[in-house]
Amino acid sequence: MEQFKYKNGVLHCEGVNVGDIAREAGTPVYVYSKATLLAKYKAVADAFSGIDTTVCFSVKSCSSLGVLNVLRGAGCSFDVVSGGELFRVVKAGGDPARVVYAGVGKTDAEIKYALEQGIMMFNVESEAELSNINRIAGKMGKVAPVALRLNPDVDPKTHRHTTTGKLENKFGLDFGMAGHIVDDLPRYPNVVLRGLHLHIGSPVNATAPYGEAIDKALAFLKAHPKADATVEYLNTGGGFGLLYNEEDVPAFSAYANEIVPRVKKAGKKLILEPGRSIVGNAAVMLARVQYRKFNGVKTFVIVDAGMNDLIRPAFYDSYHRVWPTSDKDTGKDTTTALIQTDVVGPICESSDCFAKDRPLPNVDRGDVLAFFSAGAYGYTMSSTYNSRPRVAEVLVDGEKWRVIRKRETWDDLVAHETI
């Protein structure tokens, strides 16, 4: 997280003291670095520049309009999994013709909206979905571009909730069904096969599973030459690893070395769908300490953020570095006298815990803690559980910052309800 550094004992995002943001915007708050977003996108694009590559940022990882607009301005395309995400891309100025639409349960209304917008292609997850897209496109007088999402039965050795390329997962087509479809494409006159899709999971801290999945896809195309003749793109998904703690995460170039030669040799173009690897380390969440207590066994620090604001630790047992934003604010030397501490939120659930037995300085009420690597699946997975309004988001650009999402109010909580 190069743009998040301590200067004279105070955490800065680019040129901004995050303590100023906490005081003016309130807490909890997500703070994004524009420079990091641009640098990570450029790093992906540069690593895969040896082949015609379309980089589609995974909107589900972070759907804020301000973030999408930054990436759109840098030339990024987008991967969406709902009609609402496509709507967001359009609102952020994105070109629907550069949008790939994934997801296992697209509704009729979503398919119709995507066809009206003229998306690049659908990633098709089942024969039933392909039949439905064909039906809707026919009624609209359109031809729908599609890619078949293959399930390559590859184990990327990631969390059981985020692996997507094994046969026990709900995603994709097994090779037998995919072969049946491509051999019977004349039954679907209102679709055109443009690609194969191979997303296997996230985060994947190894490169070999990508090569294994591509090899299986290319063998499939070799066995089905008619499909090979129409397939223009291989979409290897995203899922690249992110350094949260001490993981051994390959460089983007290492993933490229596994993927690019295979796709180039096959004479195809490449689509990538990175999300976490671009935005994950582009943000921190700031939360203020409310209370501190010792129950005779453990020390607890209770902050004003809850699992509704950042659910990853409760959902995935995920690690986020937690540290005070300022030595000066705490008035303590944060390099000594560390105490084993549980950092928890106010939600009425025992799982509302961000860090367990974590060595921390002796912080007190009013001190601000930073939760690092919070850009991916942070705000975008937040909720109003316990009737807690969702928090604000801020974008930092050099020495300036602005609110890109206002903090919700109690009135917002009930705005769409009636008695």
N, C-alpha and C positions, 0 to 999 in steps of 0.2 A: 504494500500500500504506500507507494512512493510519495503520493501527494498528501499523506496524513503523517505529519512529523511533529515531534515535540521540539519547540524552540524556546530556550530558556525555561524549560519545565512546563510549558503550556502547549497543549495539542492544537495544531493548525491544520486546516484543510486548505491546501494551496496557500494563499496569502492571508487567510482569514482565521482569527482566533475563534475556535468553536465555542468557547465560553460566551462570546458576544452573541452568537446565534442562539445558544440556550437561554440567555437572558432576554433577548428581544423576541424570538419566535416561540419561546416556551419549550417545555419538555412534556412528554417524549417528542423527539423529532428525528427524522431521517435527514442526513446531510450527504449530498452527492457531489463528487468532484467531476466537473466537466472535462478537465485535462486527462483524468484517468479513463473516462469513457472513450475519449478520442484516441488515446494511446493504445488501449486494449483492442479497439476495433482495428486500428491501423496494424497492430502486431499480427492479428489474425489474417488480415488481407495480404500483408506482405509475406507471411509464411506460406500462403497458398497461391502466390502470384505466378507460379510456374505452370498454371493451367487456368483455363477460363472458369473462374469461380464466382458464384453468387453467394455472398454472405448475408444470410437472413437472420437477423437478431430475433431470438425467441422472446416474444412479447410476454409470455406467461411468467418469465423470470422477473420482469419489472415493467409494468405497463403504464407508468406515469407519462403523461403527455410531454412534459419537459425533457425527460430522458429520451423518449422516442424522437423528439424533434432534433435533439443534438445529434443522434446517430443518423437520422435521415439527412441532415445537412452535410454529414461526412460521406454520404454515398451509400449508406447501409440499406439493405432490403430487410424484409420482415417475415417471420414465421408466426402464424396465429393458430389458435385452437378453438376459437369461438367467433360468432358474429360480432360480439361486443369488442373483442380484441381487434378485429378488422375495422370496426367503426372507430376505435381509438387511433389506429394507424392513419386512417383517412383524416381524422381531426388534427393529427400531428403533421399533416402535409405529405404523408407517404403516398407513393404511387401503387395502387392496387395491382397493377400489372407486374409488380416485383414482389408480390406477396404469395407465399406458399401457405395453404390452409390444411392443417393436420387435425387429428382428433378422431376418436372412435365413434362418437355419437352425434354427428352433425344433424341438426333438424332440417325439415323442409324449408322453413323460413330462412335459416342461415345459409343453406345451399343457394336458394333463390337470390338472397342479398349478395352473396359472393359472385354469382354469375352476372348479376346486374353491374357490379363494380368492375368486372373484368380481371379477376385475379390470374396470377401466373399459372397455378395449378392446384388441384386438390391432392392430398396424400390419402389414398383410399385404403381403408382398413378391413373391408369385408366385401364379399360378393353382394350381399344385400345392399350395402351402401352404394356400390358401383351401379347396381340396378336402379336405385332411387335417383342418383345423380343423372343417369341416362334419361329417366322418365321426366324429371323436372326440366332438364336442358331441352328435351324434345318439345315440351309444352311451351317453352320460351323461345323456340326457334334458334337455339344456340347449340354449339358444340363445346363440351366441357373438357378442358385439358386436365389429365390426371396422371399421377404416379401411383404405382402399386406399392404399398408398404409391406415389405417382406419381413417375416419374423425368422431371422437366420439361426435361431436357437444357439446364440453365443452368450456365454456368461462373462460379463465385464467385471465381476467381483466388486460390486458396489452394494449399497444398502438395499435390502429386500423391497423397500417401498419405491425405489427409483430405478430398478432394473426393468427394462422393457423389451429385451431381445431374446427372452427364453420362451419356450412353448407354453409354459404355465401362465405367462402373462397375457393380459387381455389384448395386447397390441398386435396388429399386423396379420398377414396371411401366411399360412404354412406353404411350403413350396409346391405341395401337391395341388392345393386349391388355386394358387397363383398360376400354375401351369394350365389348369382347367380353364381359367379365365382368359389367358392370353391365346389359347388355342381356339377360343370361342368368341373372340372380340367382335365378329360381325353381328352378334346378338345385341351389341351395344352401339348402334349407329350414331348416337349423340354424344359420344366421348371419343377422345383421342389419347392414346397412351404416349406420354412424353418422358416418363422417367420411372426409376425404382427408388424406393426410400428405405433406409436401413438404420434408423435410430435405435441404439441398443441400451441406453441408460445414461445415468448421470449421478455423481461425477465419476468419470472413468479415468483412473490414474495409471493407465497403461495404454500402450499404442497397439499391441498385437491384436486385441479383439476387433479393432477396425479393419485390419487387414484380413482377418478371418472372415468377417461378414462380407467384405467386398468380394473376396475370392468365391464365396458361395453364390453371390449375386451374379457374378460374371459367368460362373458355370451354368447357372440357370439360363442366362441369355444365350449361351452357346447351345444349350439344349432346345431353345425356342427361337430359331433364327428370324421368324416373322416379327416377334416382339423386339429382338435386337435391332432390327431395321428401323423401328419407329422410336425406340428409346433414345432420347438425346441427352438426358441428365441422369447422373447417379447422385442421390442425396444421402450423404453419410450421417446426417443429423448433427447433433452437437454433443453435449455431455463431457466436454473437455474438463479436466480436473481444475481445482482451485486450491490455493494454499490458505487453509484456515488456521492450521496449527503447525505441525511438523511433517505433513504429508510429502511424499516423494512425487512431485507433480512434474510430468514432462513439459518441455517447452513446446510452444505451438509448432515449431519447426520439426520436432520429433513426431508429432501427429501427422504433419504434412509428409514427412518421409515415408510413412506407412501408407498413406492414402493416395497422394498425387501420382506416383509412378504407375500404380494399378489402374487408376481412372484414365490417365493419359494413354497408356498402352491400349486400353479398350476403345479409345477414340471418342470418349464421352466428355461432356461438361460436368462440372462439379457444383453441387449445392451444399452449403453448410448451414447449420442452425444453432450456433452458439448463443448462449444467454448468460449463464452463470459466470463463464470465464471472462466475459466482457464487463459485466456490471457488479459481480460479487464483491470485489475489492475496491469498488468505486464509491462505497458509502459506509458510514457508521450510523448507528442509532445512539442518540444521547438520551440519558434518563437521569433523573435527579433522585438522590437518596432521600427517602421519607423517614425511615426509622432504622434503628439498629437494635438488635436484641441478642441476648445470650440466654439459652434455656438450661444452662448447667451442663450441656453436652456439646452444643454447636453454637457457632456465631452466625447470625443471619443479618444480611443487609437487604432491606426492603426498598425497592425503587418504585417510581411512578409509572413504569412500563410493565405491561403484563404479557402473558403468552398470546393474548389477542393481538398484540402489536408485533411480536416476533415469535412465531410459533415453532420455528425450526428445532430449538433444543427439546421442546416437549414432544414434537412429532417424530423427529429423526434421531434424537439423542445427539444433536449436532453441537460441535464446539464453536464458540465465538470467544475470542480474546476479550476480556473485560478489564478496563483500567481507568483510574481517575483521569479527567481531562487536564488537570492542573495540579502540580505540586503546591503552587501558591494558594489555590483555592482550599486545599486540605490543610495547609500549614504544616505538612509533614514531609519527611524524607521518604519517598515512595520506593526506595531501593533497600530499605532495612525494615526490621520489625514487622515482617509480613505475617498475617494471621489467616489460618484456614477458615474460609468463609463460604457460605451458601448465598448467592445473589438471587433473590426471588422477587416476584411481583405480587400485586394485590388480589389476583384472581382467586376465587374460592375453589381451587383445585391443587392437589399436592404436586401435580406435574408442572405447575407454574414456577419453574425453576430454570434460571439461565446458566448458572454455574454452580457446581457442587464441589465442596472442599477445595476451593480455589484460593491460592495464596494472594492476599490483597493487603494493602496498607489499611490502617485503622480509620476508614472514612466515616464521616458523620452526616447528620441531617443537613441537607442543602448542597452537599458536594455532588458534582456531576460525573457520571461514569460514561465511558464510551464503549459501545459494543461494536467491535470491528467486524469487517467482512460481512456486512449486513445488507448489501445492495441487491442480492439475488434472493427471491422468495422471502423477502422481508415484508415490506409494506404490501406487496401484491397478494400475500396470503393472510393479511390482517383481517380482523372482523370487529364487530361491536359486541362481542360476548360480554356478559355482565353489564350490558347497556353502557359500555365505555365508548365514547366518540373516538373515531379514528384520528390518528395524529397528523401533524403537518409534515411536509417534505420541502426541502431547501436544496437549491442548486448553487454551487460555488463556482465562480468563473474568475480566476486570478485573485484579485483583492476585493471582489464584489460578490454579493450573494443576494438571492431573491427567493421568495416563497413560490414554489411551483404547485403546491396543493395546500389549501387552507385547512387549518384544524377544524374538524367537525364540532358541532355544538350539541347540547341536549335537544334543542329544537330539531336539529337534523335527524336525530335518532327516531323521532316520531312523525316526521314530515309526510310520510306516505301511509300513515295508519289512521284508522277511524274507530270510533267507539260505537 
